[in-house]
Amino acid sequence: MNFEDNTYIKAEGVYYAGILKDIKKHKNPLQPIYEAFTNALESISLVPEKNGNGIIKVQLFLSENLHKEREFYKVIIEDSGVGFNDLEFQRFNTYKDTRKGFSNKGSGRLQLIHSFQNCNYTSIYAENGGYLERRFRIAKSDNHIQENAITFLESTTSSAATEPVTTVSLSNLYSEKEKVHYTINLDELKEKLIAHYIQYFCSHKDVLPKIILESYVNNVLAEEQEIVSTDIPEIDSSKDFAVHYHKLSSDGKNIIECNDTENFTVKAFRINKDKLDKNSIRLTSKDEIVESNEFKIGLSSLSADDLIDNDRFLFLISSPFIDKRDDDQRGELKIAKRENFKKDYDLFSEEEIFLDDIEQEANELIISMYEDIKKKNEDKQVRIDALKSMFLLNDDVLQDITISLNDTEERILEKVYAAESKLIAKGDFEIKKQIEELETLNPASDNYEAEFNEAINKLVKEIPQQNRVALTHYVARRKMVLELFEKILNKKLTIQKTSTRNIDEKLLHNLIFKQHSTHPDTSDLWLVNEDFILFKGTSESKLKDIEIDGVKLLKEQLTEEEQKYRDSLEEDKYGKRPDVLLFPDEGKCIIIEFKAPNVNVGEYINQINRYATLIRNFSKDDYEFDTFYGYLIGEAIDADEVRNFDADFKNAAHFDYVFRPTKAIAGKFGRSDGSLYMEVIKYSTLCERATRRNNVFISKLHEKKHQSDDLPF
């Protein structure tokens, strides 16, 4: 097997330009370290005659300026493994070579070149009683891709070395933002490596390589750590469980269980609270923690902060099935979920194991593994049963949500009510429509929630006993909200009749989303759109005060040009108060404005544009809001009048509203233009839409039998 120096190692039967597009960069910035570390572990395991357990070094190189500020510029991973002899070098350059037997597909090296511009290897390996040194580099530069290669072999020469050693040097990150993830101290690095490889470390504790971590500052050794066997927790308990395959029924409507199963193992680690800050359960693939958020599973038997005798628990799930389903992008699993199996059936096999079932079976097993956990779960069930009896909570909803051991009664109810916006209860029942007390309620009152809940309880008491089990607060609350909505529009509330000023807009605003609230999940924004209660957001807050996950929405440090624009026309732009702002996804923002029913809405067409412009240009760089959705809601709306203000608005085919498909939002200060979709819609139209949805729901409840696939939500 001959490899020529100073040549590109061209791929055979594959096209790297296409592969690099298909195999995306991993979301974890530290993935290149994990890939190189994994390769080191595998290389050490291949040494035929071991002298000890081998050595792995991870060396971080940082620069430090006069202000003691440090910045990452290079990482080197060194190991005493078998090295890149001809056989291993050929395997390295063969995409999806599985001959090593580590369930690898040869795509891990792509993560290195996705992150680093310079990936240089030096490998000293045994050959015919002596040693050779092989130097090569990998990259995805144009020069490499034009040769259909990612590897360039520089040289293979004789070496006077007396033992094998391989180093990979990674430098010049493509993304400057990722430097902060590598500018860490060795305690952090040690913690991350142990967390990532805990399954491997625990199962190889007695033969673990000597793992040395070093940090160099301006090329001078500044810190040194070592991962030793005492750092690795012992497995406290281990149990196996089986999960059944499922498939679609012949008519494609139902998911049915198959006889075939796959075996899984739960390994439990009981760790002192000072060393483990959260209880968790994780999937593992090929002895590594699966980091992808898409495949994180919930621990229902313990809350994250629960303690059992000052200990917390880490549960790791492993299986040959998971290893086989690991994608080219390590940790991206091809495991189906129930919710997308029917929808994306063509993407899966005829029979599949569901992630949901792995999660459920594992959690049930965990409860049986520890008596203390079992007792805490029994206590939790007592609290849930009491709430279910008191508030007629539906079993289907309770099974569909995760309730932790530390959840208060209030938090359990909040979870149930949020879940009910997506689920429907089953059963036969009648809903009485005579709700006289609604007319006395004032949504703007501080006692509104307490008075509202009291009215709900009175309604529940009026339902015949045989129907109470079928009744959920979801149905009762929505019916009452719709009744109250209509009464406000028809000016039938007592406070509307007695107030000396027009408070209709305030009442409607508070009905839909309480002013100054930051909790859409407890609002009635479903009147506008069912999904809106699921988003983060705020009601009636100054732009300068709005935070997303504790971080300010708007920039606080402005350039002279930005500050001049912000303060122009003697206008406090940062002090403006949009009625409602919601943040559904990265780069997206929903703006809702309410107008009094007697106000000509057409005169306020540009108000949402102005808010969108401010958020587009003054939001922090991390947010990059460029797509906006606007809802201008009133009652005095005339389609022709709206089009007089802006002829780009169009009449909707159904329901009584007008919409503008797109409007450019001016980008300033180097930012590109954004876009705004906007609807102008009546309160009465929203009420009609919501009533229709609720009527469908109620009609389903009156049916004698329900199939799970026929539920309206």
N, C-alpha and C positions, 0 to 999 in steps of 0.2 A: 504494500500500500504506500504509494508515493505522493507527497504533497510538495508542490514547487513553491519555493520562497518568492516573496514579492508578487503574489498573485491573489486575485479574488477567487474565493471558493464558490463557484457558481452552483446554484440549486438545480436539481434535476427533477422534472415533473411537477414543479410548483412555480408560482409567479409571485414574488415577494411584494411587488407593488399592490397586488390585490389582497394578499394576506395581511399586510400592515393596515389596510383599510378595514378589514373584517375584524382583526384582533385589536380592540380598542385599548387605549391606555387605562390602566386600573385606577379606580377612584381613590385608593389609598396612596398618598404620596410616598410612603416608605416601602411600597411593594418591591422596588428594586433591591433593597437590602434583604428583604425576606426571600426573594428569588435566589440571590447569590448565597445567602446563608443555607437555604435548602439544598442548593447544588453542592455546597461544601459538606453538609451532612451525608449526602448520597455518595460523594466522592470518597469520603473516609470509610464508608461501609464497604467500598469495593476493594480496599487494600487487602491483598491475599494473606500476607503474613504481618499481622499487626504487632507493633512494638508500643504497647499502651493503647489508649483509646483515641489518640489523635488530638490535634490542636486546631482551633478556629480562632482567628483574630478579626475583630471588627475595629477599624481605626478611622475615627472622624478627624478631619483636618479643618480647622477654623482659622480665620484671620482676625486680628484684633487691632483696632485703630487707637489713636491717642486718647479717645474718650472711653476706652474699655468696651466699646461696642464690638460684638463678635458676629462674624458672618461665615457660613459654610462655603467651602469651595471644593472639597473632595472627600470621598469615602473609599477605603480599601478593605476588602474582605480577603483574608488569607486562610488557607487550610493545608493540612498535611495529607490530603487524600491522594488517590492514585494518579491524579493529574491527567493532562490531555495527551496521552499517548495516541498512536495512530487510530486505534479502535475507538477510544473515547472522542477523539477529534472528529472522526467520521460521524459518530452518533450526534455530536454537537451540531454538525452541519446538515443533518438529515431531519427535515421537518416531520414531526409526529413519529419519531423513532421510539418505539415502546420496549425495546429489547432490554433496557435496564431493569424492567420489572417494578418500577416505582409508580406506576399508573400515570406517568408523565407523558406529555404529548410534544415536548420540545418547543413549546411556545413561550415558556417563562423568560427566555433571553430577550424576547420582543419587548417585554416590560422595561428592560434596561435601556434599550435604544429609544423607547418612547419617551423616557424621562431625561436621559443624559446624552449629550452630544459626543462625549469621549468615553468609550468603554474599552479599556486596554487590559489584555491578559498576558501574564507571564507564568508559564507552567514548566516546572522541572519534574521529570518523570523518569522512572527506571526503564532501561532498555539494554538487553543483552549484557547484563552484568555491570553496566555503567549508567550514566545519566545523560539525558538530553534536555535542552532548554528550548521551549517553543514560545514564540511571541506572536500574538495576533490581536486584532481589534475588530469590534463589531460596530456597525452604525447603520442608519437609514438615510444617509446623505444621498444626493443625486448621483454621485459617482458610484456608490455601491448599487443603487437600484438600477442604474443603466446597465450594470453587469449582471443583473438578477442575482445579487449576492448581498448578504449582510456581513460576511466575514472577509477580512483581508489578512492573509498569512504573511507576516513580515519575515520571519526566519525560524529555522530549526537548526540548532548548533550543539556541539558537545559542551558538557558542563563538568566542572570539577566537584560539583555538589555531592554530598554523601547521603542525602535523604530527599524525598519528594516534597515540593511545596508549590502551591499555585496561588497567585494573587490576581484579583480583578480590581482595577482602579476605575472609579466612576467619577467624572467631573463634568463641569459646564452643564448645569441643568437647563433644559429648554425654558422652563417657567421660573422666573425670578421669585414669584410668590411662594414657591415650594421650599426656598432656602430656609424659611423659618421652621419648617418641620424637621430639618436636619440639624439646625442650630440648637441642639438639646444637650443637657448634661448626661453623664453616663448612668445616673440613677434612673432617669427617664427611659433611656435606651434599654437598660437592663430590664426594667419593668415591662416594656413593650415586647421585647423578645420572649420573656417568660410567658407573658399572656398569650402571645401568638403561637408559641410552640409548646404550650403546657401539656398537651396530649402526648406529643413526641417525647418531651423531657421526662414525663412521669413514666412512660412505658420503657424508656431506655436509661432510667436513672442510674443503674449500676454500671453502665458502659458509656456514660455521657462523655463526649470529648471535653478536653480542657478548653473552656470558652473565655477568651480574654477580650476585654473592651478597653480601648485606649482613645484618649482625646488629645490632639495636638493643637496648640495655639501658636501661630507663627512658626510652625515646624518644630516646636519644642514640646516634649511630652508634658502635659499639664495634669492629667488625671488617668487613673487606671482602675479598672474593676474586673471582677471575675464572677462568672455564673458557676456556682458549685452545687453539689447535690443537696446541701442543706437549704438552698433557696427554693428547691422544688417541693411542692406539697405532696403528701402521700395520697393515693387513691383511698378514700374512706369507705366506698361501697361501689359495687358494680352489678348491674342486672341487665338481662336481655329482654327484648320484647319484639313482637312481630306486628307488621302492618300489612293489611290486605291490599291487593291491587283492586282498582275499580275501572269500569268501562261504561260507555253509554248504552242505554237500552236500544233495542232494535228500532224503535220509533224515534230515537234521538231526544226524548223528552226527559228521561230520568237517568241518574247515575246509579249503577248497581254494583254491588260487591262481588268480587271474583274469589275463587278458592285459593289462588296462588298468593303467597306472602313473601316479604323480604324481612330478614332479621336485622335488628338494630341493637346497639348497646348504649346504656346510660352509665357513665362513670361519674361518681360524685366526689367532689373535693370539699372537705370541711376545713375552712381556713379562718383564722382569727380575724376579727373585724378590723384590726389595725393594718392587715395586709391585703384585705379585700373590701373595697368600699361599697360594692353592690352585689346582691344576689343576681345570678344570671344563668341562662341556659343557652348553649351555643351548639351549632352544628360544627363538625370537624370533617375535613376532607384530607386524606393522605397525611394524617397526623398533624394537620394545621387547622387553626380556627378559621372558619369561614367569616370573612370580614364584611361581606356585602350586606347592606341594609335590607335588600330585597329578600334575603333569606334568613333574617333574624327572626327567631320565634319567641313567643311569650312564655314567661314563667308564671303560671296562674296559681300554683300551689304556695308560692311565697311572693311577697312584695319585695321590691328592690332593696329596701332598707331594713327588712325584718332581721332580727337576731335570734339565734337559738343558743342559749348559754354563751353569749358573746362571740359566737361564730356566725359566719355567712357561708353560702354554698355556691360553688360553681359546678354546673352539670354539663357534661360534654356528651354529645350524641355522635356515634360513629357507626359506619356500616360500609361494607364493600359496595353496596348500592349507591351510596353518596359518592364514593371515590369514582365510580364509573360514570356518574352524572356530572362530574366536574368539567367545566368548559375549558377552552383554550386560554381564556382570561381567568387565571387561577382564582377559585372561590366563586365564580359565576356558575351556579348550578342549573342543570336542565331538569328541574323538578316542578311538576305541575301544582297549581293551586285549584281548589274546587271552583273558585269564582271565575277562572279563565279557561277551565278545561272545555266546557261546552262552547264558549265563544271562540276560542282559538284551537279547536279540535284538530285541525290539520297540522298543527305544529308539534303534536304529541303522538305517542304510540297508541295503539288501540286500547291497551291496558296500561294504567298508570298508578303509581303511588303518589298520594297527595301530601304536600307539605303540611296541610292542616291536620291530617291524620297522624303524621309523625309527632307533631306538637301535642295533640290531644293524648295519644297513647303514652308519650314520655311523661307528661304531667301527671297522669293517673298513676303511673308506675312510681314516680318520685314520692307521692303521698304514702305509698305502701312501704317505701324504703326506710322512713324515719317516723317513729311514733310521735315525736314532738311536732313534726310538720302535720301529721294526720290530725292531732288534737287541735292545732290552731285552725285548720281548715274546717273542722267540725264546729268550732266556735263561730267562725265566719258564716257558716251555713245557717246557724241559729239566727244570726242578725238578719241575713237575707230573707229567711222565712218570715220573720216578724214584719219586715217591710213589705213583703209580698202580700201578707194578709191585710196589712193596714191600708196599702195603696192599690191593691188589686193588680200588682205587677204581673206581666205576662211571662210565662215560662220560656217561650221562644226567645223573647228579648233577653232574659237573664242568661240564657245559654249562649247568646251571641256576643256578649260583652265580657271583658276581663275585669274581675273584681279582686283586688289584692287584699291581703290580710289587714293592712293598715288603713284601708278606705273607711272614711266616716260614713254614717248613714246619709248625710247630705251629698257626699261625693258619689255614693252608689246611685242615689236618685238622679243626680245630674247625668251620669253615664247612661242610665236607662232612658231618660227623656231624649237625650241626643240620639241614641240608637233607634228610638221609635220613629224618627223622621225617615228612616230607610226601611223599616220593617212593618209588617201588618199583623195584627192579632187575628186569631181564629175564633170562631164561635158564632152562635146565634144570639142576638140581643136586640133590644129596642132602645133608641135614644129619645128621651123626652125633649121637646123643643121649647117648653114653657120655662124660660129662665128670667124671671122678673128682676132678680137682683142685678143683672148686668147693667141696667140703666143707671144704677147708683155708683158704678165703679168709675174711678178717675185714673187712667194710666200714668198720669204725671205725679200722682200722690206717692209719698214715701211709703205708705202702707199698702200700696197697690198689690204687691206680690202676696202678702198675707191675706188680704181681702179676696184676692183672686183664688187662692188655694182653698179658702173657706167655702167659696161658692162651688168649687169643684167637688168638695166633700159632700155638700148638700145635694148636688146633682147625683152623685154616686148612691147616696142613701135612697133616692127616689126610684132607682132601678130595681125591678123585681129580683128577688133573691136568686132565682134560677139563672138569671143572666149576668150576675155580677162577676163570675169567674171569667166570662168572655170579654168583659169591658176593660179597656186599658185607658190610662190617663192620656195616652196619645190621642185617642178619639175624642174624649171629653174635652181636653184642652183646646184642640184645634176647632172643634165645633163652637166652643165658647168664644174663641178669638174671632172667628168669622162673624158671629152674632154681634160682638162688640164693634168690629170693624164697620159693619153696616149701620149700627146705631150712631157711630161718630159721623159717618158720611151723611146720615139723615138728621143730624143734630138732635138726637133724642136723649143724650146723656143729661142728667140733672145739672152737672157743672156747666154744660153748654148753654143751658137755658137761664142760668143765674149769673154767669160771668158777665162783667161789664165790657170785656174786650174779646176779640176773636182769638181763641186759643186752639182752633181746629188743627193747625199745622203741628203745634206742640203735642197735642193728644195723639195724632197719627204717628208722629215721629217716635214717641215713647211707646206706643203700642207695638210698632215694628221692631225697634231697637232702642232700648232705654238710653236717653241722652247721658253722655259722659261715661258710658259703659265700655269695657274692653273685652267683653265675653260674648261674641256672636253665637256660641254654642247654646246659650241660655236665652237667646232672643227669639223673636218671631219673624226673622228675615225670610223664612220659608214662604211667607206671603209674596215675596218678590221672586225668589228662586229657591228651590228645595236644597240646593247645594250650599247656599250662602252661610248656613249655620256651621258648616264644617271648616270655614276659613278663619284665619287670624284677622283681627280688625278692631276698629274703634268707632265710637259714635260721638259726634260733637266735641272733638278735641282740636286744640290748636296744632297746626302743622309742626311747629317747633317742639311740641311736647310729645309727639307720637313716637312710640318705640315699637320695634319688632324684635321679640325675644330679648328684650332688655337693651337693645341698641337703637339709638336715635335714628329716625327716618331721614332727616335732613342733615346736610353738612353743617358743621359748626365753624370750621376754619374755611374762610372764603378768600378768593383772590380779590384784588382791587376791583376788577371788572365785574365779578359776581356780586360783590357787596354794593357796588354802584347801582346795578340793576335791581337788586333786592329792595333797596331803599328809594328807588325812583318814584316820582309822583307823590312823594310824602305818604306812601302807602305801606302799611305793615304787612308785607306779604307773608312773612313767617307766622304772623298771628292769625291768619285766616283759619276758619273752622268749617271744613267740609262736613256735611251732615253725617255721612257714613263713608269710611274707607275700609276696604277689604283687600287682603293679599292672598290670593288663591294659590299662587305658584311663583317660581322664580321669574322675575321680569314682568310680572303681570299685576295690575292694580284695578280694582273696581271702585268707582266713585258713584255714590247715590245722593241725590239732592231732592228734598221734599219741599213742596210749595203748598200754601194754603189753598183749599178747594176753590176759592173765589178769585185767585190770582191768575192773570194771563201768563201761562207758562212760556209761551213763545218769546217773551221779553228776557228770559233767562237762559236761552239756548247756549250762549257762550260761557256761562259760569263754569260748567264742567271742563270745557276746553282750558280755561285759565288754571284751574286746579291741576289738570293733567300736565300743563306746561311747567308749572312750578315743581311738581314732583319729578318730572322727566329731567329737569336741569339742575335741581338742587338736592336730590336724593343722594345718599352716599354712594360711592363708586361700587361698593360690594353688591348693591341691590340691582342696578342697571334696569330700572323700570322703563320698558319701551312699548309695552302693549297695554292699552287702557280700555275699560268697558264702562260706559256711563249710562246711568238711569235717572232721568229727570221725571219726577212723579208729581202730578197735580190732578186737578179735575177739570179746570177751565182750559181744555185743549181742543183746538180746531186744526185739523190737518192742513188746511189751506193756509191758515195763519202761521203755522210752524214753517211751512215751505216758503212763505213770504220772507221769513228771517233767514232761511238757508234752504235753497232749492235742492240740495243734495239729499234731503230727507225723502223717504218713500213710504207709501202706505203698506202696512203688513197685510198679507193675504188673509190671515185669520186673527180674530180678536181686534179690538179697537185701539191700535197704537201706530205710531210712525217710527221709522228707524233710519239711521244713516250708517251704511255698511263700513265706511272708513273715512277718517279725517286725519290729515297730517298734524302732528303735534310738533311745533317748532323746537328743534334742538339748538342749544346754545353752548358756548364755552367749549367747543370741540366735540360736543355730543351730536350724534346723528338724529334725524327726525324720528319721532315715535308715531304710533297710530292709535286712533280712538274709534271704537265701535260704540254707537249710542242709540238708546231708545227713549222716546218721550211717550209716557203711558199714564193712563188715568188710574186713580185709586180704585174706581169702580171696576175697571178692567182687571186689576190685580185680584180684587175680591171675587170676581166672576171666575177667573182662572182657578184660584184656590178652592172655591166652592165646587167646581167641577171635579177637581182632583179628589176632594174629600167625599163627594158623592159616589165616585167610583169605588173608593175605599169602603164606604158604608154598604154599598150594594154587594160587594164581595162578602162582607161579614154576614149578610142575611142569607147567603147561599147555604144549603144544608151540608155540603161537603166541600172540602178544599184539598186540592193537590198542591204540593209545595211549589211546583213549577208554574202554577197559575196565579200566584200572588201578584197583586198589582204593583208592589214595590220590591 
